[in-house]
Amino acid sequence: MKVAIRVFVVFLCLVGFAFIRFRESELFYDPLIPFFKSNYQKMDLPDMETWRLFFHLFLRYFINTLLSLVILWMAFKERGIITFASLFYSIVFVVLLIILSILLNTQGVGEYLPIFYVRRFLIQPILLFMLLPAFYYYRKVGNS
């Protein structure tokens, strides 16, 4: 595939990330978005439909994962990398969702930073920015 097409596909994926980010309140149920934009340190967690929240977190994570896998494919064109990344994303999702569930049920007023950061890993493509350099290094060392 020509480099220009690969760059264009990566650009489209980045536009997809931006679209999700700027339309998150309209696309996904997440009462924690306005909560963390407020003076949340002195407030109780908002009432939320936990299963609906988890479904929308899954949906957002899934879309971000698909976009991330496309970027990884355009960057490396290796099935092994995509297979490993898919497994990695799946395991991380399950672990983070369990942690978030526990935190939502145990954190007291003012102790919300762990919830904020675990949720951020679920809704932002942070893992892509860790995997890209890791796979680049792996490929560079593996071919030496």
Secondary structure by P-SEA (a helix, b strand, c coil): ccaaaaaaaaaaaaaaaaaaaaaccccccccaaaaaacccccccccccaaaaaaaaaaaaaaaaaaaaaaaaaaacccaaaaaaaaaaaaaaaaaaaaaaaaaaacccccccaaaaaaaaaaccaaaaaaaaaaaaaaaaaaac
